[in-house]
């Protein structure tokens, strides 16, 4: 048992750990808007606040409205899905896909798993390209090439898109594969790009990245409302989600989570202190050994009470064939007629008629208890003989 002084140190350590955990969680929550990449509200190098404000100045109504449940804003005509960090569920995919069919334009850019999963649903596969390959613009009838394009820049080697489809238009491409494609679907379009760095705050200021983004926007009707999908970056409007019970209150409120922390630490403290929850109850000792016949009788009574006579017959049927055929390597899974004939070839003195009759009796669907006992005795005589 721990001494009183050690209990005091343990209690102090538990509360110190609780304070450290709460301070760390608060710092993490305060840092999320600035450090989480590709957020429209983030001014960090990997954020997209510059793109958000630039689009607003170009005449595109922009929004990064947080949702309590995933449903697309009714006014959105264009959606930016830039390197999502959250997996897109089947239900969310169906919502996005139907929205494109009805005339929306969905811009998906990135190389993380959630973005490549969208590419995969559309039959596109990302492939690595040789380092140093510079993508160039392919002039399309509906999208002329930019004047005097400067080289694009990336924060790592380019990644291309490979597909067996033929209904897409490559926009920016290298000698191996395109990095940005235009895909019509229904009344809307998909704009897929593995190049996401040009959309970031740091990327827009380098090379021809701004022209790259502007050229892609020229494919879209100017002035259409744009919604930045922050739902798949983990930004949820949880404050308005109704609490349906104590479980929701514990999981979704700060006070409830604090109580969970305290309860967990108190439990850990009790375990570490080695204190019992109550008086130890000695286990009863029974030194009397039961006779083997008692177990046999108990199993027999259980079978008798359940009335599983057909199962017992099936057991004797399989056991008899397995035992008799073991010496001559006869397959016990053969049909009864074929089994008896095969066994008779190796055992000339075998009473084939009696054995076949016994096997057929073992398939009786409604045997009485007396019949089952008699059949069991006959099976035992066959196996002994």
N, C-alpha and C positions, 0 to 999 in steps of 0.2 A: 504494500500500500504506500502511496506517495505521502511524503511529509507535508505539513501545512505550508511550509515555505515554498515547496515545489509546486503545490497547487496554486499558490499566489502567482508564481512566475508563469505558470501555464495559462491562467486566466488573463493575465496582462498580455501575453503573447497572442492570444486569440483576439482580443479587442484591438490590438495593434494591427494584426493582419486584416481585420474588418475595416479599419480606418484606411489602410493602404489600398485595399480593394476598391472602396468607395471613391477615394481621391483619384485613383487610376481610371476608373470608369467615367468619372466626371470629365477628366482631361481628354479621354478618348472621344466622348460625345461632343465636347466643344471643338475638337480638332477635325471632326469628320467633314464639315463643309469645305474646309480649306485643303485637306490632304487627299480626299477621295478623288481619283482622276476622272476626267471627262464630265464633270458636273458643270452645268450652265451657270451655276452660282459661284464657281471656284475661280479665283484669280491666280492660282498656282500655275507653273509652267505646263502641267498636263491638264489643266482645267479648260473649259470652253466658254468662259465669260466673254472673251473678246469676240468670238464668233456670234454669240447671242446678241451682243450690243451692235455689232456690225450689220447683222441681218435686219435689226430694227431700224437702223439708219438707212438701209437700202429700200425700206418700204414694206418689209415683211412683218406683219404682226406676230410677235414671238411670245411664247408662254412655256414655263417649266412647272406648271401647276402640279402639286403633290396630290396623289389620290389616296382615298381611304380603301377603296376596292378598285381592281384594275378594270377600267372602262375608259375608252378613248373620248377626249373632249369633243363635243358635237361640232364645234367650229373648226377643228383642225383639218386642214387639207394636206399638210406635209408633216411627216414625223421624222425626227432625227433620232436614230438609235445608234449611239457611238460607243463601241466597245462595251456592251453591257456586262456587268459583273454578276448578275443574277440569272439563273436558268429560266428560259421561257417555257412555261408549261404548255401542255397540249391545248388547254382551254384558251390561254392567252394567244397562242399561235392561231387558233381558229378565229379569234376576234380580229387579229391583225390581218390575216389572209382575206377574210370577208371584207374588211375595210378597204383593202387595195382593190379587190374585185369591183367595189362600188365606186371607184374613181379616185382613191387616195394615192399619194406618192410617199413611199417609205424609203428613207435613206438609211442603209445599214453599212457601217464602216467598222473595221476592227479585225483582229487576229486572235482574240481570246476565244475560249471554248464556246461561250454563249453566242458570240457572233458567228463563228464557223458552224455552229449548229443550225443557224438560220440559213447559211449558204447551203448546208447539206440538205435541208428540207426542199430547197429549190434546185437540187441536183447540181450544185457547184462544190468543188473541192479545192481547198487552199493548197498550193504547192510552193516550196521554197525556190527562189530564183538565185542566179549567180550574183554574188556581191559585185557591185559596180554597174550592173545593168541599169540604164536610165530609161524610164518609160516615156513614150512620146504620145501625142494626141493624134488619134485617127479621125479625120474629118468625116462627119456623117451628114446626110442631106438635111437633117433637122438641127444639127449642131455644128456650125462652122468652127474651124480651128482658131485659137486665139492668135492675135498678132504678136510676132516676135516673142515666142514663148521662151522663158528662162528655165533652167533645169529645176526639177523638183528636188526636194531634200527630204530625207527620212532619218529617223533616229536609230534605224537598224536596216538590215538588208530587206529589199522588197519581197513581198509574197504575192504570187499570182493566183489566178482563178482558173480551174480546169473544169470542163463540163462536156457532157455528150449532147447537150441541147444545141439547137441551131436557131432558136427564135430570139436570141439576144444580140445587142449591138455592143461591141467592145469600144470603149471610149479612150482610156489611157492604157497603153500596152507596151510590153517589152518584146524582144525577139522570141521569147519563149511562151509567154501567156499574158493576158490582160490583167491589170490591177483594178480596173473600174469598168463596170458594164451597166448597160441600160436594158432592163427586161420588162416588156409590156405584159400585163396580165389583166384580163377582163377590161374594165374601163379605166384602170389605174396602171401604175408602174412601180417597179422596184429599181432602186439605184444602189448597186452593191459595189463596195470598195474595200480592198484590204489595206489601203493607205488611210490610216486614221490620224497620223501625226500632223498632216496639214490642217486639220480642223482644230488643233489645240492652240492655246495662247502662245506657246513658244513656236509652234510650227507655222502659224500664219505670218510671222515676221521674217521667215527665211525663204530665200530663193523665189521660186514662182508658185509657192504653195497657195498664196492668196488668189492668184489667177486660176489655179487648179479648182479651188472651191467655187470661185465666181463662175467659171465655165460650166461646172456641174449645175449651179443654180440657174444658169441661162436655159437649161433644159426644162425648167419648171416655170409655170406661169407666174409672173411677178405679182406680188401683193397678196399671195395666198397665205393664210395663217399657218404658222409653224409651231409645233409642239415638240419640245425636247423631252424625250421619254426618260425621266429620272426614276420611274418605278423600278426599272431593271438595273438601277444603280443602288437600290436599297433604300431610296427616299420614299417613305410611306407616311401618309397623314394619319398616324395612329391616334392622334388626340381626339378625333371625331368618331373612332370606332366604338360602338356601344359595348359596355361591359355587361355580359349576360350572367355573371355569377362570381362567386369568390375566387374560382380558379383564374378567370380573366383578370380580376383585380390584382391577384398575386403576381401574375406574369407580366402585365402590361403597365403597371403603375410603379413609380419610384418607391413609394412606401412599401408596396407588396414585395418588390424585389429585395428591398432592404431587410424585410422580415425573413425572406427565404435565406439570405446570406447569414443572418443571425442564427436561424434555426440550424443551418448546416454547420456553422462553426461550433455551436453548443453541442451538437451531436458528436462532432470530431473531438471536442474536449472531453466528453463523457467516455468515449472509446479510449482516448489516450490516458485518461486518469485511471482506467481499470476498475471503476466503481460498478458494483452490481446493481441491477434494477430491482432486485428483491432477494429474499432469502433463498439460498440454494436448496432445492428439493432433491433428496437422494433418489436414484432410480430403484425401482423395486427389483428384488432378486428372486429368481425362481430357479432353484437348483434341480428340480425334478425333471428328468428326461422322459420324453414321450416314447412309447414303443413304436416301431415302424408300422405295425398294423393300424395304429391310430391315424397315421397320415393316409394310408391306403383307403381306410374306411371313410375318412373325411372327403377325399377326392371322389370316391364312388357315390357318396351321398349327394355331393354337389352335382355330379352328372345326372343322378337320378332325379333330383329336384328340378333341374333345368329342362329335363325331357329331351336332351339332345341325342336321341338314339341314332338318328341318321348320321350325325357326325361321328359317333362311336363306331358305327358300321363302316363308314369310310376309312376310319383309322385301321380297323382290323383288315379291311380289304387291301389297303396299300401295304400293311405290314406283312400279310400272308404272301403276297406276290413278291415282295422284296426279299423275304427270308428264303422262300423256295427257289427263287431264281439266282440267289447269290452264289451258290456253288458252281452253277453252269454259266454264269454271266449273262443271264437272260434279262432283257430290258423289262422292268416291271411296269413301264408306262404303256406297253402294248395293249391293244384291246384283249378282253378276256379270252376269246376264241383263239386269236393268234398267239397269245401268251401260252395257253395250255398246249397248243400244237407244237410250239417251239420247245417247251419244256419236255414234252413227250419224246422228242427226238433224242434227247440226252438221257432220259430216265425211262427205260423200257417197261419197268414194272409200275409206272405211274398209273393210277386209276383216273384217267382223264375225265371220264363222265362225272365221277363224284366230285372232282375238284372244280369242274366247270359249274356243276349244280350249286356247289357251296358259294362260288364267286357270284353267281346270279342271285342267290338268296341274300348275300350281303348288300345287294342293291334294292332290297325291298323298301318302299317308301314309308310304310307305316308298320314297323315291327312292334310287337308287344314286348313287355319286359321279359316274359318267359322265353319268347323266341330269341331275343337278343342274348340271353344267358346261355341258351342251348348252342347258338351259333358260335359264341365266344369259346365254349368248351371244345367244339369241333375244330375251330381254328387252332386252338392250343395243341390238340392231338396231332394235327397235320404238321405244325411247326416242330413238335418233338419227334415225330416219326421221320 
